Amino acid sequence: MATFQYIAKDASGNETRGTVEAGDRSSAIAAVRAQGLMPTALGEVKSAAPAPAAAPARGKAGKKPAAKKGGGLNKNIEIKIKLPKFLQGRIKTKVLTQFTRQLATLVNAGLALMRGLEVLKRQMKNQQMREALDGISDNIAAGGTFSEALTAYPKIFDNLYINMVKAGEAGGVLEVVLARLADFAEKSEKIKNKVKGAMIYPSVVLFAAIGITAFLLVMVIPKFKQVFSDMLGGQSLPAVTEFVIQASEFVQHNGLMIFIAAVALFVIVKVIGKTEAGAYFFDALKLKLPVIGTLAQRSAVSRFTRTLGTLLSSGVPILQSLVITRDTTGNRVLSNAIQTVHDAVKEGESMTQPLSQCSVFPPMVISMVEVGEETGALADMLTRIADTYDDEVDNAVAGMTAAIEPALIIVLAVVVGTIVIAMFLPMVKIIGSVSSGGAGM
């Protein structure tokens, strides 16, 4: 018989800790459940290490007896190479989502949390995640809760994740909360990938336009300039040709300065964006841009409503949910609005009035939140809003792509077309001169 230490929840969600004697882990889980408890962590209490064996007797000459052949070597040596922290990549959302989904399935199937973590740790390929699971298992075996163990790895598990797990432990519905976390991560990643995918083609076209223009100005225009100088003998060139030649000369003589200025502008924008005022300005600007603003607004509303709805449906208190949502929204304008909502709710007021004062939230969203508060189904209403705005984001992505692609193609055509026309007009003049000279002969 072995002694197992457990952490469990009773029917009221209160935490209970104790020990139970059982032949194996499965029997220990069954014994805990027989008491009407739901185990959330269970680990075997290790017995004290045995005393070291006596030293082997020496031979007649005072020498130690010879070791057996091959007995002094451990053939199963495992070598682990651990990269420094700054060389380790971040945990991908896909890895965390897969882990959460699998853990929810195992716990829902009746497997103890510790056993589920051990199963997932053995099949985990990501080294950072595997090391984190080692630490989490040790923390739980020492008597800590799952949510407490997660706090030691803030770069992997954010406040949203930790607080939802904590609420799931308190309510005895950990498997349900884990499934909701996996759903939330999958839908958020889906929206993010759609936005990134929509920007690939416009970015490629923009870089192609810059590259083609730079090549023409640096490599092609100077050769035409020499031809015009030789053939026209100092005659005046069309205004558009003069403009293009001057632009070419400026790029050739100041190419390094242009590059330095572009890098400096990028750095300045980044530095300003790190400040509170600068970050607020850029976040507000994103919401007001003609095409991108619609997408940014709908993405912000979708993220806010889904995060808050998921937290509330998992049993996290409203004030704590608003704080977590404020810190994970990713937009300063929306964060300030959520802080205002938090302060109003703290004073016993509703969410509707503060939300209506923020231009980010459309009237339809505010009306649905008001109905949710009145009917006591706020979490469900927020989830419905998020589902609706996920579709709106899809439409906004399609609209943005449809608007940006032809606009970039037109800009590229105008730039390249202007350069071609500028080089073609003097050629017409040269051909006319040559034809007149040939006719005179």
N, C-alpha and C positions, 0 to 999 in steps of 0.2 A: 504493500500500500504506500502511496505517496501523498504528500500534503500539497494542496493547491490553494493559492491565494486568489481571491476573485474580487471584482468590482461589479456590482449589479444595480439594476433599477427595480423598484417595486411598482405596483400598479399605479401609484400616485406620482411616479417619476422621481421619488426620493432615492438618493444614492446610498447604497449599503456595501460595506466591505467586510470580508471575513475569510475564513479558511474552511476547507472541506477535505476529508480523507477519501481517496478514490484510487482505483487500480490504474486508470489511465485518464487522459484528458477528456475523452468522450463521456466517461462515467462521471467525471467531476462536473461537466456541464449539465448532465442529466440531474445530478444531485442538487445543483443550484436551482435549476428550473423547477424541481420538485418542491422547493420552498416558496414557489410563486414569484420568483425573481427572474429578470431578464439579464443575463451576464453581458457586460460590455468589455470586460478584460479578465483574462484568467492566465495565470502562470504558475509553474511548479516551483515550490520553495526548495531551493537547493540545500542539501545537507552539508554539514561542515566538512572541509577537505580532510582526507585521512592523513595520519601522521606519516612523515617520510620514512621509508624503509631503512633498516640498519645497513651500515656500510658493509660491503662484502669482506669476508675474512682474508687476511693476507697469507701468502704461502710461507714456507719455511724460510726463504731468503728475504722475507719482508716485502716481497713484491706483490702487486695486485695481480689476481688471476687474469689471464689473457681474455680479452673480449671475444665473443663469438664472431665468426666471420660475417661481416655485413650488419652486425647488430647495432653498431654505433651510428648508422645512417638512417635518416628518415626519408624514405623513398617518395612520400607524398608531400612534398614541399610546395606550397602555393605562394607564388610571388605576385604581389599586387603593386602596381605602379600608380601612385596617386599624383595627379597633376596639381600644381599650385592653384590657389583660389582664382587668381587673375587669369589663368589659362583655361579654366573650366567654363564651358558654355552654360547658358541658362537652360533650365528645364523647359522643354517645349510644351505648349498647351496640350498638344495631342497626347504626350506621355502622361501628363497629370490627369487628363480626362479619361484615358484608358484605365489608369490605376483606380480612379474613383468609381468608374462603372463596374469594374471587376470586383472591387471590394464590396460594393453595394449588393452585387449578385451573391457573393459568398455569404455575407452576413444575413441576407434575406433567406438563404437556403438553410440557415440554422447553424452555420459554422461560427465558432467563437472568433472574436476580433483578433486575438493574438494568433490563432491558427490561420486565419485569412491573411494576415500580414506576412506570416512565414511562407505561405504558398506563393503570394505575389512577389516576395523578395527573391525566391529561388528562380523565378522566370523573368525577373527584371533585367534588361540589358543595359539600361542607363546607369552608369557608375554612381553619379551623384544621388540619384533616386534610391539606389540600393543602399548606399551609406546612410541616407536619411531614414530608410525603413529599419535599418539596424538600430539607430539611435532611438527611434520611436518605440520599437519593441522593447528595448532595454528600459526605457522610461516607464512604460506601462507595467512591465514585470516588476519594477521597483515600487509600484503602488500608485503611479500617476494615472490620470485619465488620458484618453485619446486626444482631446482638444488641448490639454496641457502639453502633451508631447509635441504637438504640431507647432506650438509657439517657438520652439527651438530652431525652426527652419523658416524664417519669414520670407526668404527669397523664393521658396517653393510654394508655401501655403500662405496666402494673404489673409487680411482681416475678415474678408467675406467668407472665405473657406472655414477659418477657425471658428468664427462665431456661429455659423450654421451647424457645424459639427457639435459645438457646445450645446446648442439648442436641441439638436437631435438626441444627445445623451440625456439631457434633462427630461425630455419627453418620452424617452424609451423608443424612439423611432429613428434610430441612426441609419438604418438601411434606406428609409424613405428620403431622408435628408441627403444622403450620398447620391441617390439616384437623381434628385433635383439639382444637385451641384453639377453632376455630369451633363444633364440636359442644358443647364444654364451655360456651361462652358462650351458645349457643342454649338449652341445657337449663336453665342457671342463670336466664336471663331468663324462661323459660317458668314456672318455679316462682315467681319473684318476682311476675310478672304475675298468676298465679292467686291468690296471697295478697292482693295489692292489690285485685284484683277482688272477692274475697270480703268485703272490708271496706267496699266502697262503699255497699251497701244498708244495713247497720247504722249507718254513719256518717250517712247521710241521715235515717234514722228518728230517731236520737238528736238531731240538730240540729233536726229538726221538732218533737220533743217539748219541747225547751228553748224554742224560739221560741213555740210555742202556749201553753205554761205562762206564759211571761213576758208575752205579750199579755193573757191572761186576768187575771193578777194586777195588771197596771198599768192596763189600759183598761176591763175589764168589771166587776171586783169593786167598785171605788170607786162606780160608779153604782148597783149593787145595795145597797151599804151606805147610800147616801143614801135609797133607796126604803124600806129596812127602818126606818131612823130615823124617817121621816115617817109610815109606816103603822102601826108598832107602838108608837110613842110611848114609847120607852125600855124596853120589855119585854125580858126576857132572850132571847138567841138560843141555838139549839142549840150544843153544844160544838164540833162539827165546823165550823159556820159561823163561830164566833168564831175558831177556829184559822186558817181560810182568810183571814178579814179581817185578822187580825194579820200573817199572812205577806205579804199584799198591802201593808199599810202599811210593813212592814219593807223590802220590795223597793223601794217608791216613795221612801222616805226615805234608803235606803242603796244605791241602785242604782250610783252611782259608786264607792262603796267596795267593793261586791261585784265590780265589773269590775276595779278596781285589784288587789284581793286575788287574783282569778283569774290576772291577768297576772303578779303577783309570784310566785304559786305555780308557774306555768309556767317563769318565769325561774330560780327556785331549783332546780327539778327539773333544768333544763338544766345549770346550773352544777355541781350535785352530780354529774350524769352525766358531766361532763368529768374529774372526779377519778378516780383509779385505784380507790379503795375504793367510791365511788359507782357507777361503771360496773359493777364486779363485782357489787354489790348488785342493781342493776336487771337485769343479765343473769341472775343466779341467780333473781330473782323471775319473770322471763319463763318460765323453765323449770318453775316450780312452780304457776303459775296454773291453775285448773281446766280451762278449755277451750283457752285460748291456749297453755298450757304444752306440751300434746301436739304442737301444730303446730310450736312453736319447737324442741322436741327433735328431731322428725323432720326438720325443715329443716336443723338443725345437723348431724345425722348424715349426711344426704344430701350436704351441701356438703363436709364433711370427707372422706368416702370418695371422692367424685368428684374433688376436687382432688388428693388424695394419689395416687389411682389413675392419674389422667391424667399427673401428674408422673413417677411411677415407670415407667409404660409408655413415656414419652418418653425415658427414659434418664437422668433427673436422679437423682443419688445420694440414698439414703434420708435421711441427716441433713439435707442441703440441702432435700429435699422437705418434711420435717417442719417446718423453719424457715419455709418459704414458706407452708405450710398454716396454721401457727400465726398468722402475720401477716395472713392473709386470711379467717380463719374468722368474724370478726364477733361473737364471743361470748367474754367474758373467762373464763368457767368452762371452756369448751372449750379456750381458748388455754392455760390453766394445765395442763390435762390433757395436751395435746399436748407442752408443754414437759417434763413429767414423762416422757412416752414418749421424747422426744428424748434426755434424759439417760440413760434406761435403755438405749436402743439404743447410745448412745455407749460405754457400759460393757460392751457385748457381750451384753446381755440381750434378751429378746423384747418385743414390744409388748403382749402379752396381759395381763400383770400390771398395768401402769400403767393400761391402759384399764379394767380391771375395777374399779379403785378410784374411777373417776369415774361418778357416777350417771347421766350423760347417755347412756351407751352401754348398750343392752339386752344381755342375755346372748347372744342370737342373733348379734348383730354381733361380739361378742368371740370366740365360737366360730368364726365364719367367718374372722375375721382369723387365729386360731390355725391353722386348717386351711391358709390361704393361706401362712403362714410355713413350715409343715411341708412343704408340697408345692412350694414355690418359685414359686407362682403368686399372689403377694400382690396385684399390680397388677390382675390379672383378677378376683380375688375382691372387691377393693374396688369395682371398677366394677359388679359384680353387686349388691353391697350398695346402691350408689347408685341403680341402676335400681329395685331393690325399694322403697327408701324414697321415691323419686319417686312411686310409686304410693301409698305410705302418706301422703305429703303431700297428694295429691289427695283421698284419703279423709278426712284430717283437715280439709281446707278445707271439704269438703262437710258434715262433721259439725259444724264450728264454725258454718257458715252456718245449718244447720238448728237449732242450739241458740240462737244469738244472736237471730235474726229474731223468733221468737215471744216470746222473753223481753222484747225491747224493745217489741214491740206490747202485751204485757201491762202493762208499766210505764207506757206512754203511756195505756192505757185506765184504769188505776187512778188516775193523777194527774188526768186530765181528768174521769173519772167522779166522783172525790171532790169536785172543785170544783163540778161540776153538781149533785150531791146536796146539797152545802152551801148552794147558792143556792136549791135547790128546797124544802128543809124549811121555811124561814121563809115561803115563798110559800103553803105549805099552811096554815100558821097564820093568815096574813093572809086567805086565802080563807075559812077557818072563821070568823074574826071577822066578816067581812063578811056571811056567810050567817046567823050568829046575830043580828046586828043587824037584818038584813032581816026575819027571822022574828019578832023582837020587835015590829017595827012593825006 
